[in-house]
Amino acid sequence: VGLYHPRNLHDYYELCRGKEALEMTKWFNTNYHYLVPDFSEITSPCFSFPSLFI
């Protein structure tokens, strides 16, 4: 989705395990888990799929 832009490896790991880790949730009551992104009113996602429109 491109909402998080870690500048280095430390920032990347901080998103996963750092001081404010992202919430982990089960996928439809299975043993598969995913990280829940933080969305707010100022979040403006932009999708970049140029190969779909060629």
mmCIF entry with sequence, helices, sheets and N, C-alpha, C, O atoms, coordinates in Angstrom:
data_MODEL
# 
_entry.id   MODEL 
# 
_entity.id                         1 
_entity.type                       polymer 
_entity.pdbx_number_of_molecules   1 
# 
_entity_poly.entity_id                      1 
_entity_poly.type                           'polypeptide(L)' 
_entity_poly.nstd_linkage                   no 
_entity_poly.nstd_monomer                   no 
_entity_poly.pdbx_seq_one_letter_code       VGLYHPRNLHDYYELCRGKEALEMTKWFNTNYHYLVPDFSEITSPCFSFPSLFI 
_entity_poly.pdbx_seq_one_letter_code_can   VGLYHPRNLHDYYELCRGKEALEMTKWFNTNYHYLVPDFSEITSPCFSFPSLFI 
_entity_poly.pdbx_strand_id                 A 
# 
loop_
_entity_poly_seq.entity_id 
_entity_poly_seq.num 
_entity_poly_seq.mon_id 
_entity_poly_seq.hetero 
1 1  VAL n 
1 2  GLY n 
1 3  LEU n 
1 4  TYR n 
1 5  HIS n 
1 6  PRO n 
1 7  ARG n 
1 8  ASN n 
1 9  LEU n 
1 10 HIS n 
1 11 ASP n 
1 12 TYR n 
1 13 TYR n 
1 14 GLU n 
1 15 LEU n 
1 16 CYS n 
1 17 ARG n 
1 18 GLY n 
1 19 LYS n 
1 20 GLU n 
1 21 ALA n 
1 22 LEU n 
1 23 GLU n 
1 24 MET n 
1 25 THR n 
1 26 LYS n 
1 27 TRP n 
1 28 PHE n 
1 29 ASN n 
1 30 THR n 
1 31 ASN n 
1 32 TYR n 
1 33 HIS n 
1 34 TYR n 
1 35 LEU n 
1 36 VAL n 
1 37 PRO n 
1 38 ASP n 
1 39 PHE n 
1 40 SER n 
1 41 GLU n 
1 42 ILE n 
1 43 THR n 
1 44 SER n 
1 45 PRO n 
1 46 CYS n 
1 47 PHE n 
1 48 SER n 
1 49 PHE n 
1 50 PRO n 
1 51 SER n 
1 52 LEU n 
1 53 PHE n 
1 54 ILE n 
# 
_struct_asym.id          A 
_struct_asym.entity_id   1 
# 
loop_
_struct_conf.conf_type_id 
_struct_conf.id 
_struct_conf.pdbx_PDB_helix_id 
_struct_conf.beg_label_comp_id 
_struct_conf.beg_label_asym_id 
_struct_conf.beg_label_seq_id 
_struct_conf.pdbx_beg_PDB_ins_code 
_struct_conf.end_label_comp_id 
_struct_conf.end_label_asym_id 
_struct_conf.end_label_seq_id 
_struct_conf.pdbx_end_PDB_ins_code 
_struct_conf.beg_auth_comp_id 
_struct_conf.beg_auth_asym_id 
_struct_conf.beg_auth_seq_id 
_struct_conf.end_auth_comp_id 
_struct_conf.end_auth_asym_id 
_struct_conf.end_auth_seq_id 
_struct_conf.pdbx_PDB_helix_class 
_struct_conf.details 
_struct_conf.pdbx_PDB_helix_length 
HELX_P HELX_P1 AA1 LEU A 9  ? ARG A 17 ? LEU A 9  ARG A 17 1 ? 9 
HELX_P HELX_P2 AA2 PRO A 50 ? PHE A 53 ? PRO A 50 PHE A 53 5 ? 4 
# 
_struct_conf_type.id          HELX_P 
_struct_conf_type.criteria    ? 
_struct_conf_type.reference   ? 
# 
_struct_sheet.id               AA1 
_struct_sheet.type             ? 
_struct_sheet.number_strands   2 
_struct_sheet.details          ? 
# 
_struct_sheet_order.sheet_id     AA1 
_struct_sheet_order.range_id_1   1 
_struct_sheet_order.range_id_2   2 
_struct_sheet_order.offset       ? 
_struct_sheet_order.sense        anti-parallel 
# 
loop_
_struct_sheet_range.sheet_id 
_struct_sheet_range.id 
_struct_sheet_range.beg_label_comp_id 
_struct_sheet_range.beg_label_asym_id 
_struct_sheet_range.beg_label_seq_id 
_struct_sheet_range.pdbx_beg_PDB_ins_code 
_struct_sheet_range.end_label_comp_id 
_struct_sheet_range.end_label_asym_id 
_struct_sheet_range.end_label_seq_id 
_struct_sheet_range.pdbx_end_PDB_ins_code 
_struct_sheet_range.beg_auth_comp_id 
_struct_sheet_range.beg_auth_asym_id 
_struct_sheet_range.beg_auth_seq_id 
_struct_sheet_range.end_auth_comp_id 
_struct_sheet_range.end_auth_asym_id 
_struct_sheet_range.end_auth_seq_id 
AA1 1 GLU A 23 ? LYS A 26 ? GLU A 23 LYS A 26 
AA1 2 HIS A 33 ? VAL A 36 ? HIS A 33 VAL A 36 
# 
loop_
_atom_site.group_PDB 
_atom_site.id 
_atom_site.type_symbol 
_atom_site.label_atom_id 
_atom_site.label_alt_id 
_atom_site.label_comp_id 
_atom_site.label_asym_id 
_atom_site.label_entity_id 
_atom_site.label_seq_id 
_atom_site.pdbx_PDB_ins_code 
_atom_site.Cartn_x 
_atom_site.Cartn_y 
_atom_site.Cartn_z 
_atom_site.occupancy 
_atom_site.B_iso_or_equiv 
_atom_site.pdbx_formal_charge 
_atom_site.auth_seq_id 
_atom_site.auth_comp_id 
_atom_site.auth_asym_id 
_atom_site.auth_atom_id 
_atom_site.pdbx_PDB_model_num 
ATOM 1   N N  . VAL A 1 1  ? 0.833   -1.187  0.000   1.00 0.00 ? 1  VAL A N  1 
ATOM 2   C CA . VAL A 1 1  ? 0.000   0.000   0.000   1.00 0.00 ? 1  VAL A CA 1 
ATOM 3   C C  . VAL A 1 1  ? 0.872   1.242   0.000   1.00 0.00 ? 1  VAL A C  1 
ATOM 4   O O  . VAL A 1 1  ? 0.464   2.276   -0.529  1.00 0.00 ? 1  VAL A O  1 
ATOM 5   N N  . GLY A 1 2  ? 2.053   1.166   0.576   1.00 0.00 ? 2  GLY A N  1 
ATOM 6   C CA . GLY A 1 2  ? 2.975   2.287   0.523   1.00 0.00 ? 2  GLY A CA 1 
ATOM 7   C C  . GLY A 1 2  ? 2.752   3.364   1.561   1.00 0.00 ? 2  GLY A C  1 
ATOM 8   O O  . GLY A 1 2  ? 3.152   4.508   1.346   1.00 0.00 ? 2  GLY A O  1 
ATOM 9   N N  . LEU A 1 3  ? 2.121   3.034   2.691   1.00 0.00 ? 3  LEU A N  1 
ATOM 10  C CA . LEU A 1 3  ? 1.880   4.048   3.718   1.00 0.00 ? 3  LEU A CA 1 
ATOM 11  C C  . LEU A 1 3  ? 3.095   4.274   4.603   1.00 0.00 ? 3  LEU A C  1 
ATOM 12  O O  . LEU A 1 3  ? 3.264   5.365   5.147   1.00 0.00 ? 3  LEU A O  1 
ATOM 13  N N  . TYR A 1 4  ? 3.929   3.281   4.755   1.00 0.00 ? 4  TYR A N  1 
ATOM 14  C CA . TYR A 1 4  ? 5.113   3.395   5.584   1.00 0.00 ? 4  TYR A CA 1 
ATOM 15  C C  . TYR A 1 4  ? 6.335   3.426   4.685   1.00 0.00 ? 4  TYR A C  1 
ATOM 16  O O  . TYR A 1 4  ? 6.500   2.574   3.813   1.00 0.00 ? 4  TYR A O  1 
ATOM 17  N N  . HIS A 1 5  ? 7.181   4.405   4.903   1.00 0.00 ? 5  HIS A N  1 
ATOM 18  C CA . HIS A 1 5  ? 8.398   4.545   4.111   1.00 0.00 ? 5  HIS A CA 1 
ATOM 19  C C  . HIS A 1 5  ? 9.607   4.543   5.038   1.00 0.00 ? 5  HIS A C  1 
ATOM 20  O O  . HIS A 1 5  ? 10.166  5.602   5.325   1.00 0.00 ? 5  HIS A O  1 
ATOM 21  N N  . PRO A 1 6  ? 10.023  3.353   5.516   1.00 0.00 ? 6  PRO A N  1 
ATOM 22  C CA . PRO A 1 6  ? 11.203  3.324   6.382   1.00 0.00 ? 6  PRO A CA 1 
ATOM 23  C C  . PRO A 1 6  ? 12.444  3.743   5.612   1.00 0.00 ? 6  PRO A C  1 
ATOM 24  O O  . PRO A 1 6  ? 12.677  3.295   4.489   1.00 0.00 ? 6  PRO A O  1 
ATOM 25  N N  . ARG A 1 7  ? 13.248  4.622   6.240   1.00 0.00 ? 7  ARG A N  1 
ATOM 26  C CA . ARG A 1 7  ? 14.432  5.152   5.575   1.00 0.00 ? 7  ARG A CA 1 
ATOM 27  C C  . ARG A 1 7  ? 15.650  4.242   5.708   1.00 0.00 ? 7  ARG A C  1 
ATOM 28  O O  . ARG A 1 7  ? 16.584  4.312   4.909   1.00 0.00 ? 7  ARG A O  1 
ATOM 29  N N  . ASN A 1 8  ? 15.625  3.396   6.722   1.00 0.00 ? 8  ASN A N  1 
ATOM 30  C CA . ASN A 1 8  ? 16.748  2.480   6.905   1.00 0.00 ? 8  ASN A CA 1 
ATOM 31  C C  . ASN A 1 8  ? 16.242  1.217   7.598   1.00 0.00 ? 8  ASN A C  1 
ATOM 32  O O  . ASN A 1 8  ? 15.056  1.105   7.910   1.00 0.00 ? 8  ASN A O  1 
ATOM 33  N N  . LEU A 1 9  ? 17.136  0.280   7.833   1.00 0.00 ? 9  LEU A N  1 
ATOM 34  C CA . LEU A 1 9  ? 16.751  -0.997  8.417   1.00 0.00 ? 9  LEU A CA 1 
ATOM 35  C C  . LEU A 1 9  ? 16.233  -0.840  9.844   1.00 0.00 ? 9  LEU A C  1 
ATOM 36  O O  . LEU A 1 9  ? 15.325  -1.562  10.256  1.00 0.00 ? 9  LEU A O  1 
ATOM 37  N N  . HIS A 1 10 ? 16.796  0.090   10.595  1.00 0.00 ? 10 HIS A N  1 
ATOM 38  C CA . HIS A 1 10 ? 16.334  0.337   11.964  1.00 0.00 ? 10 HIS A CA 1 
ATOM 39  C C  . HIS A 1 10 ? 14.881  0.798   11.968  1.00 0.00 ? 10 HIS A C  1 
ATOM 40  O O  . HIS A 1 10 ? 14.088  0.309   12.772  1.00 0.00 ? 10 HIS A O  1 
ATOM 41  N N  . ASP A 1 11 ? 14.514  1.724   11.092  1.00 0.00 ? 11 ASP A N  1 
ATOM 42  C CA . ASP A 1 11 ? 13.126  2.191   11.004  1.00 0.00 ? 11 ASP A CA 1 
ATOM 43  C C  . ASP A 1 11 ? 12.186  1.067   10.586  1.00 0.00 ? 11 ASP A C  1 
ATOM 44  O O  . ASP A 1 11 ? 11.058  0.980   11.072  1.00 0.00 ? 11 ASP A O  1 
ATOM 45  N N  . TYR A 1 12 ? 12.651  0.211   9.688   1.00 0.00 ? 12 TYR A N  1 
ATOM 46  C CA . TYR A 1 12 ? 11.839  -0.916  9.228   1.00 0.00 ? 12 TYR A CA 1 
ATOM 47  C C  . TYR A 1 12 ? 11.510  -1.854  10.390  1.00 0.00 ? 12 TYR A C  1 
ATOM 48  O O  . TYR A 1 12 ? 10.355  -2.241  10.566  1.00 0.00 ? 12 TYR A O  1 
ATOM 49  N N  . TYR A 1 13 ? 12.522  -2.222  11.185  1.00 0.00 ? 13 TYR A N  1 
ATOM 50  C CA . TYR A 1 13 ? 12.293  -3.119  12.309  1.00 0.00 ? 13 TYR A CA 1 
ATOM 51  C C  . TYR A 1 13 ? 11.513  -2.435  13.423  1.00 0.00 ? 13 TYR A C  1 
ATOM 52  O O  . TYR A 1 13 ? 10.809  -3.103  14.181  1.00 0.00 ? 13 TYR A O  1 
ATOM 53  N N  . GLU A 1 14 ? 11.625  -1.125  13.534  1.00 0.00 ? 14 GLU A N  1 
ATOM 54  C CA . GLU A 1 14 ? 10.862  -0.404  14.541  1.00 0.00 ? 14 GLU A CA 1 
ATOM 55  C C  . GLU A 1 14 ? 9.362   -0.497  14.265  1.00 0.00 ? 14 GLU A C  1 
ATOM 56  O O  . GLU A 1 14 ? 8.562   -0.535  15.200  1.00 0.00 ? 14 GLU A O  1 
ATOM 57  N N  . LEU A 1 15 ? 8.979   -0.535  12.996  1.00 0.00 ? 15 LEU A N  1 
ATOM 58  C CA . LEU A 1 15 ? 7.571   -0.707  12.652  1.00 0.00 ? 15 LEU A CA 1 
ATOM 59  C C  . LEU A 1 15 ? 7.062   -2.081  13.079  1.00 0.00 ? 15 LEU A C  1 
ATOM 60  O O  . LEU A 1 15 ? 5.922   -2.212  13.526  1.00 0.00 ? 15 LEU A O  1 
ATOM 61  N N  . CYS A 1 16 ? 7.897   -3.096  12.943  1.00 0.00 ? 16 CYS A N  1 
ATOM 62  C CA . CYS A 1 16 ? 7.474   -4.465  13.254  1.00 0.00 ? 16 CYS A CA 1 
ATOM 63  C C  . CYS A 1 16 ? 7.594   -4.801  14.731  1.00 0.00 ? 16 CYS A C  1 
ATOM 64  O O  . CYS A 1 16 ? 6.679   -5.387  15.310  1.00 0.00 ? 16 CYS A O  1 
ATOM 65  N N  . ARG A 1 17 ? 8.695   -4.444  15.336  1.00 0.00 ? 17 ARG A N  1 
ATOM 66  C CA . ARG A 1 17 ? 8.963   -4.886  16.702  1.00 0.00 ? 17 ARG A CA 1 
ATOM 67  C C  . ARG A 1 17 ? 9.356   -3.755  17.645  1.00 0.00 ? 17 ARG A C  1 
ATOM 68  O O  . ARG A 1 17 ? 9.633   -4.010  18.817  1.00 0.00 ? 17 ARG A O  1 
ATOM 69  N N  . GLY A 1 18 ? 9.388   -2.537  17.176  1.00 0.00 ? 18 GLY A N  1 
ATOM 70  C CA . GLY A 1 18 ? 9.939   -1.432  17.948  1.00 0.00 ? 18 GLY A CA 1 
ATOM 71  C C  . GLY A 1 18 ? 9.051   -0.886  19.033  1.00 0.00 ? 18 GLY A C  1 
ATOM 72  O O  . GLY A 1 18 ? 8.228   -1.597  19.610  1.00 0.00 ? 18 GLY A O  1 
ATOM 73  N N  . LYS A 1 19 ? 9.232   0.385   19.301  1.00 0.00 ? 19 LYS A N  1 
ATOM 74  C CA . LYS A 1 19 ? 8.545   0.998   20.432  1.00 0.00 ? 19 LYS A CA 1 
ATOM 75  C C  . LYS A 1 19 ? 7.035   1.070   20.244  1.00 0.00 ? 19 LYS A C  1 
ATOM 76  O O  . LYS A 1 19 ? 6.293   0.992   21.223  1.00 0.00 ? 19 LYS A O  1 
ATOM 77  N N  . GLU A 1 20 ? 6.571   1.215   19.027  1.00 0.00 ? 20 GLU A N  1 
ATOM 78  C CA . GLU A 1 20 ? 5.132   1.197   18.762  1.00 0.00 ? 20 GLU A CA 1 
ATOM 79  C C  . GLU A 1 20 ? 4.861   0.160   17.672  1.00 0.00 ? 20 GLU A C  1 
ATOM 80  O O  . GLU A 1 20 ? 4.631   0.506   16.513  1.00 0.00 ? 20 GLU A O  1 
ATOM 81  N N  . ALA A 1 21 ? 4.892   -1.099  18.058  1.00 0.00 ? 21 ALA A N  1 
ATOM 82  C CA . ALA A 1 21 ? 4.717   -2.172  17.081  1.00 0.00 ? 21 ALA A CA 1 
ATOM 83  C C  . ALA A 1 21 ? 3.289   -2.179  16.547  1.00 0.00 ? 21 ALA A C  1 
ATOM 84  O O  . ALA A 1 21 ? 2.350   -1.789  17.240  1.00 0.00 ? 21 ALA A O  1 
ATOM 85  N N  . LEU A 1 22 ? 3.143   -2.627  15.314  1.00 0.00 ? 22 LEU A N  1 
ATOM 86  C CA . LEU A 1 22 ? 1.823   -2.746  14.717  1.00 0.00 ? 22 LEU A CA 1 
ATOM 87  C C  . LEU A 1 22 ? 1.087   -3.936  15.329  1.00 0.00 ? 22 LEU A C  1 
ATOM 88  O O  . LEU A 1 22 ? 1.703   -4.930  15.714  1.00 0.00 ? 22 LEU A O  1 
ATOM 89  N N  . GLU A 1 23 ? -0.232  -3.820  15.412  1.00 0.00 ? 23 GLU A N  1 
ATOM 90  C CA . GLU A 1 23 ? -1.049  -4.891  15.967  1.00 0.00 ? 23 GLU A CA 1 
ATOM 91  C C  . GLU A 1 23 ? -1.045  -6.093  15.023  1.00 0.00 ? 23 GLU A C  1 
ATOM 92  O O  . GLU A 1 23 ? -1.086  -5.935  13.803  1.00 0.00 ? 23 GLU A O  1 
ATOM 93  N N  . MET A 1 24 ? -0.994  -7.294  15.601  1.00 0.00 ? 24 MET A N  1 
ATOM 94  C CA . MET A 1 24 ? -1.037  -8.516  14.803  1.00 0.00 ? 24 MET A CA 1 
ATOM 95  C C  . MET A 1 24 ? -2.388  -9.188  15.033  1.00 0.00 ? 24 MET A C  1 
ATOM 96  O O  . MET A 1 24 ? -2.806  -9.368  16.177  1.00 0.00 ? 24 MET A O  1 
ATOM 97  N N  . THR A 1 25 ? -3.068  -9.559  13.953  1.00 0.00 ? 25 THR A N  1 
ATOM 98  C CA . THR A 1 25 ? -4.414  -10.110 14.033  1.00 0.00 ? 25 THR A CA 1 
ATOM 99  C C  . THR A 1 25 ? -4.503  -11.401 13.235  1.00 0.00 ? 25 THR A C  1 
ATOM 100 O O  . THR A 1 25 ? -3.804  -11.581 12.238  1.00 0.00 ? 25 THR A O  1 
ATOM 101 N N  . LYS A 1 26 ? -5.378  -12.300 13.691  1.00 0.00 ? 26 LYS A N  1 
ATOM 102 C CA . LYS A 1 26 ? -5.594  -13.550 12.968  1.00 0.00 ? 26 LYS A CA 1 
ATOM 103 C C  . LYS A 1 26 ? -6.367  -13.298 11.685  1.00 0.00 ? 26 LYS A C  1 
ATOM 104 O O  . LYS A 1 26 ? -7.195  -12.389 11.615  1.00 0.00 ? 26 LYS A O  1 
ATOM 105 N N  . TRP A 1 27 ? -6.094  -14.100 10.682  1.00 0.00 ? 27 TRP A N  1 
ATOM 106 C CA . TRP A 1 27 ? -6.780  -14.004 9.393   1.00 0.00 ? 27 TRP A CA 1 
ATOM 107 C C  . TRP A 1 27 ? -7.954  -14.978 9.412   1.00 0.00 ? 27 TRP A C  1 
ATOM 108 O O  . TRP A 1 27 ? -7.759  -16.187 9.286   1.00 0.00 ? 27 TRP A O  1 
ATOM 109 N N  . PHE A 1 28 ? -9.158  -14.464 9.566   1.00 0.00 ? 28 PHE A N  1 
ATOM 110 C CA . PHE A 1 28 ? -10.398 -15.246 9.545   1.00 0.00 ? 28 PHE A CA 1 
ATOM 111 C C  . PHE A 1 28 ? -10.335 -16.484 10.437  1.00 0.00 ? 28 PHE A C  1 
ATOM 112 O O  . PHE A 1 28 ? -10.644 -17.593 10.001  1.00 0.00 ? 28 PHE A O  1 
ATOM 113 N N  . ASN A 1 29 ? -9.934  -16.280 11.681  1.00 0.00 ? 29 ASN A N  1 
ATOM 114 C CA . ASN A 1 29 ? -9.925  -17.334 12.696  1.00 0.00 ? 29 ASN A CA 1 
ATOM 115 C C  . ASN A 1 29 ? -9.067  -18.541 12.294  1.00 0.00 ? 29 ASN A C  1 
ATOM 116 O O  . ASN A 1 29 ? -9.402  -19.682 12.615  1.00 0.00 ? 29 ASN A O  1 
ATOM 117 N N  . THR A 1 30 ? -7.971  -18.281 11.597  1.00 0.00 ? 30 THR A N  1 
ATOM 118 C CA . THR A 1 30 ? -7.021  -19.338 11.240  1.00 0.00 ? 30 THR A CA 1 
ATOM 119 C C  . THR A 1 30 ? -5.729  -19.095 12.012  1.00 0.00 ? 30 THR A C  1 
ATOM 120 O O  . THR A 1 30 ? -5.666  -18.184 12.838  1.00 0.00 ? 30 THR A O  1 
ATOM 121 N N  . ASN A 1 31 ? -4.715  -19.886 11.757  1.00 0.00 ? 31 ASN A N  1 
ATOM 122 C CA . ASN A 1 31 ? -3.416  -19.672 12.393  1.00 0.00 ? 31 ASN A CA 1 
ATOM 123 C C  . ASN A 1 31 ? -2.551  -18.693 11.623  1.00 0.00 ? 31 ASN A C  1 
ATOM 124 O O  . ASN A 1 31 ? -1.409  -18.447 12.012  1.00 0.00 ? 31 ASN A O  1 
ATOM 125 N N  . TYR A 1 32 ? -3.062  -18.133 10.549  1.00 0.00 ? 32 TYR A N  1 
ATOM 126 C CA . TYR A 1 32 ? -2.331  -17.127 9.779   1.00 0.00 ? 32 TYR A CA 1 
ATOM 127 C C  . TYR A 1 32 ? -2.561  -15.757 10.406  1.00 0.00 ? 32 TYR A C  1 
ATOM 128 O O  . TYR A 1 32 ? -3.683  -15.426 10.791  1.00 0.00 ? 32 TYR A O  1 
ATOM 129 N N  . HIS A 1 33 ? -1.503  -14.966 10.507  1.00 0.00 ? 33 HIS A N  1 
ATOM 130 C CA . HIS A 1 33 ? -1.585  -13.644 11.120  1.00 0.00 ? 33 HIS A CA 1 
ATOM 131 C C  . HIS A 1 33 ? -1.094  -12.587 10.140  1.00 0.00 ? 33 HIS A C  1 
ATOM 132 O O  . HIS A 1 33 ? -0.343  -12.886 9.211   1.00 0.00 ? 33 HIS A O  1 
ATOM 133 N N  . TYR A 1 34 ? -1.527  -11.348 10.359  1.00 0.00 ? 34 TYR A N  1 
ATOM 134 C CA . TYR A 1 34 ? -1.051  -10.224 9.555   1.00 0.00 ? 34 TYR A CA 1 
ATOM 135 C C  . TYR A 1 34 ? -0.932  -8.995  10.438  1.00 0.00 ? 34 TYR A C  1 
ATOM 136 O O  . TYR A 1 34 ? -1.567  -8.914  11.490  1.00 0.00 ? 34 TYR A O  1 
ATOM 137 N N  . LEU A 1 35 ? -0.119  -8.042  10.010  1.00 0.00 ? 35 LEU A N  1 
ATOM 138 C CA . LEU A 1 35 ? 0.054   -6.787  10.741  1.00 0.00 ? 35 LEU A CA 1 
ATOM 139 C C  . LEU A 1 35 ? -1.012  -5.800  10.299  1.00 0.00 ? 35 LEU A C  1 
ATOM 140 O O  . LEU A 1 35 ? -1.212  -5.590  9.103   1.00 0.00 ? 35 LEU A O  1 
ATOM 141 N N  . VAL A 1 36 ? -1.698  -5.193  11.262  1.00 0.00 ? 36 VAL A N  1 
ATOM 142 C CA . VAL A 1 36 ? -2.771  -4.253  10.973  1.00 0.00 ? 36 VAL A CA 1 
ATOM 143 C C  . VAL A 1 36 ? -2.165  -2.860  10.811  1.00 0.00 ? 36 VAL A C  1 
ATOM 144 O O  . VAL A 1 36 ? -1.540  -2.358  11.745  1.00 0.00 ? 36 VAL A O  1 
ATOM 145 N N  . PRO A 1 37 ? -2.331  -2.222  9.653   1.00 0.00 ? 37 PRO A N  1 
ATOM 146 C CA . PRO A 1 37 ? -1.778  -0.874  9.469   1.00 0.00 ? 37 PRO A CA 1 
ATOM 147 C C  . PRO A 1 37 ? -2.567  0.166   10.262  1.00 0.00 ? 37 PRO A C  1 
ATOM 148 O O  . PRO A 1 37 ? -3.746  -0.031  10.556  1.00 0.00 ? 37 PRO A O  1 
ATOM 149 N N  . ASP A 1 38 ? -1.913  1.262   10.601  1.00 0.00 ? 38 ASP A N  1 
ATOM 150 C CA . ASP A 1 38 ? -2.562  2.370   11.307  1.00 0.00 ? 38 ASP A CA 1 
ATOM 151 C C  . ASP A 1 38 ? -3.069  3.379   10.289  1.00 0.00 ? 38 ASP A C  1 
ATOM 152 O O  . ASP A 1 38 ? -2.277  3.981   9.564   1.00 0.00 ? 38 ASP A O  1 
ATOM 153 N N  . PHE A 1 39 ? -4.371  3.566   10.229  1.00 0.00 ? 39 PHE A N  1 
ATOM 154 C CA . PHE A 1 39 ? -4.968  4.563   9.348   1.00 0.00 ? 39 PHE A CA 1 
ATOM 155 C C  . PHE A 1 39 ? -5.553  5.685   10.195  1.00 0.00 ? 39 PHE A C  1 
ATOM 156 O O  . PHE A 1 39 ? -6.064  5.443   11.289  1.00 0.00 ? 39 PHE A O  1 
ATOM 157 N N  . SER A 1 40 ? -5.478  6.900   9.695   1.00 0.00 ? 40 SER A N  1 
ATOM 158 C CA . SER A 1 40 ? -6.065  8.045   10.383  1.00 0.00 ? 40 SER A CA 1 
ATOM 159 C C  . SER A 1 40 ? -6.731  8.949   9.360   1.00 0.00 ? 40 SER A C  1 
ATOM 160 O O  . SER A 1 40 ? -6.785  8.619   8.176   1.00 0.00 ? 40 SER A O  1 
ATOM 161 N N  . GLU A 1 41 ? -7.237  10.087  9.815   1.00 0.00 ? 41 GLU A N  1 
ATOM 162 C CA . GLU A 1 41 ? -7.918  11.021  8.914   1.00 0.00 ? 41 GLU A CA 1 
ATOM 163 C C  . GLU A 1 41 ? -6.966  11.631  7.891   1.00 0.00 ? 41 GLU A C  1 
ATOM 164 O O  . GLU A 1 41 ? -7.391  12.002  6.797   1.00 0.00 ? 41 GLU A O  1 
ATOM 165 N N  . ILE A 1 42 ? -5.689  11.737  8.231   1.00 0.00 ? 42 ILE A N  1 
ATOM 166 C CA . ILE A 1 42 ? -4.739  12.370  7.312   1.00 0.00 ? 42 ILE A CA 1 
ATOM 167 C C  . ILE A 1 42 ? -4.056  11.362  6.388   1.00 0.00 ? 42 ILE A C  1 
ATOM 168 O O  . ILE A 1 42 ? -3.239  11.747  5.552   1.00 0.00 ? 42 ILE A O  1 
ATOM 169 N N  . THR A 1 43 ? -4.384  10.077  6.531   1.00 0.00 ? 43 THR A N  1 
ATOM 170 C CA . THR A 1 43 ? -3.805  9.052   5.675   1.00 0.00 ? 43 THR A CA 1 
ATOM 171 C C  . THR A 1 43 ? -4.389  9.160   4.277   1.00 0.00 ? 43 THR A C  1 
ATOM 172 O O  . THR A 1 43 ? -5.607  9.157   4.098   1.00 0.00 ? 43 THR A O  1 
ATOM 173 N N  . SER A 1 44 ? -3.518  9.256   3.300   1.00 0.00 ? 44 SER A N  1 
ATOM 174 C CA . SER A 1 44 ? -3.986  9.311   1.911   1.00 0.00 ? 44 SER A CA 1 
ATOM 175 C C  . SER A 1 44 ? -3.233  8.259   1.095   1.00 0.00 ? 44 SER A C  1 
ATOM 176 O O  . SER A 1 44 ? -2.163  8.536   0.553   1.00 0.00 ? 44 SER A O  1 
ATOM 177 N N  . PRO A 1 45 ? -3.794  7.058   1.012   1.00 0.00 ? 45 PRO A N  1 
ATOM 178 C CA . PRO A 1 45 ? -3.098  6.007   0.274   1.00 0.00 ? 45 PRO A CA 1 
ATOM 179 C C  . PRO A 1 45 ? -3.106  6.275   -1.223  1.00 0.00 ? 45 PRO A C  1 
ATOM 180 O O  . PRO A 1 45 ? -4.073  6.813   -1.762  1.00 0.00 ? 45 PRO A O  1 
ATOM 181 N N  . CYS A 1 46 ? -2.043  5.904   -1.875  1.00 0.00 ? 46 CYS A N  1 
ATOM 182 C CA . CYS A 1 46 ? -1.989  5.994   -3.330  1.00 0.00 ? 46 CYS A CA 1 
ATOM 183 C C  . CYS A 1 46 ? -1.439  4.671   -3.845  1.00 0.00 ? 46 CYS A C  1 
ATOM 184 O O  . CYS A 1 46 ? -0.424  4.170   -3.361  1.00 0.00 ? 46 CYS A O  1 
ATOM 185 N N  . PHE A 1 47 ? -2.114  4.131   -4.810  1.00 0.00 ? 47 PHE A N  1 
ATOM 186 C CA . PHE A 1 47 ? -1.742  2.843   -5.363  1.00 0.00 ? 47 PHE A CA 1 
ATOM 187 C C  . PHE A 1 47 ? -0.998  3.054   -6.667  1.00 0.00 ? 47 PHE A C  1 
ATOM 188 O O  . PHE A 1 47 ? -1.405  3.859   -7.505  1.00 0.00 ? 47 PHE A O  1 
ATOM 189 N N  . SER A 1 48 ? 0.074   2.338   -6.828  1.00 0.00 ? 48 SER A N  1 
ATOM 190 C CA . SER A 1 48 ? 0.912   2.501   -8.005  1.00 0.00 ? 48 SER A CA 1 
ATOM 191 C C  . SER A 1 48 ? 1.050   1.157   -8.707  1.00 0.00 ? 48 SER A C  1 
ATOM 192 O O  . SER A 1 48 ? 1.878   0.326   -8.332  1.00 0.00 ? 48 SER A O  1 
ATOM 193 N N  . PHE A 1 49 ? 0.235   0.961   -9.720  1.00 0.00 ? 49 PHE A N  1 
ATOM 194 C CA . PHE A 1 49 ? 0.273   -0.261  -10.508 1.00 0.00 ? 49 PHE A CA 1 
ATOM 195 C C  . PHE A 1 49 ? 0.332   0.109   -11.983 1.00 0.00 ? 49 PHE A C  1 
ATOM 196 O O  . PHE A 1 49 ? -0.650  -0.090  -12.699 1.00 0.00 ? 49 PHE A O  1 
ATOM 197 N N  . PRO A 1 50 ? 1.453   0.641   -12.460 1.00 0.00 ? 50 PRO A N  1 
ATOM 198 C CA . PRO A 1 50 ? 1.511   1.091   -13.858 1.00 0.00 ? 50 PRO A CA 1 
ATOM 199 C C  . PRO A 1 50 ? 1.383   -0.046  -14.861 1.00 0.00 ? 50 PRO A C  1 
ATOM 200 O O  . PRO A 1 50 ? 0.929   0.176   -15.983 1.00 0.00 ? 50 PRO A O  1 
ATOM 201 N N  . SER A 1 51 ? 1.774   -1.255  -14.482 1.00 0.00 ? 51 SER A N  1 
ATOM 202 C CA . SER A 1 51 ? 1.699   -2.359  -15.443 1.00 0.00 ? 51 SER A CA 1 
ATOM 203 C C  . SER A 1 51 ? 0.262   -2.797  -15.719 1.00 0.00 ? 51 SER A C  1 
ATOM 204 O O  . SER A 1 51 ? 0.008   -3.455  -16.728 1.00 0.00 ? 51 SER A O  1 
ATOM 205 N N  . LEU A 1 52 ? -0.674  -2.448  -14.854 1.00 0.00 ? 52 LEU A N  1 
ATOM 206 C CA . LEU A 1 52 ? -2.070  -2.815  -15.079 1.00 0.00 ? 52 LEU A CA 1 
ATOM 207 C C  . LEU A 1 52 ? -2.724  -1.978  -16.164 1.00 0.00 ? 52 LEU A C  1 
ATOM 208 O O  . LEU A 1 52 ? -3.705  -2.411  -16.770 1.00 0.00 ? 52 LEU A O  1 
ATOM 209 N N  . PHE A 1 53 ? -2.203  -0.792  -16.420 1.00 0.00 ? 53 PHE A N  1 
ATOM 210 C CA . PHE A 1 53 ? -2.847  0.134   -17.347 1.00 0.00 ? 53 PHE A CA 1 
ATOM 211 C C  . PHE A 1 53 ? -2.108  0.273   -18.671 1.00 0.00 ? 53 PHE A C  1 
ATOM 212 O O  . PHE A 1 53 ? -2.401  1.186   -19.443 1.00 0.00 ? 53 PHE A O  1 
ATOM 213 N N  . ILE A 1 54 ? -1.176  -0.595  -18.943 1.00 0.00 ? 54 ILE A N  1 
ATOM 214 C CA . ILE A 1 54 ? -0.418  -0.504  -20.204 1.00 0.00 ? 54 ILE A CA 1 
ATOM 215 C C  . ILE A 1 54 ? -1.138  -1.282  -21.284 1.00 0.00 ? 54 ILE A C  1 
ATOM 216 O O  . ILE A 1 54 ? -0.670  -1.335  -22.421 1.00 0.00 ? 54 ILE A O  1 
# 
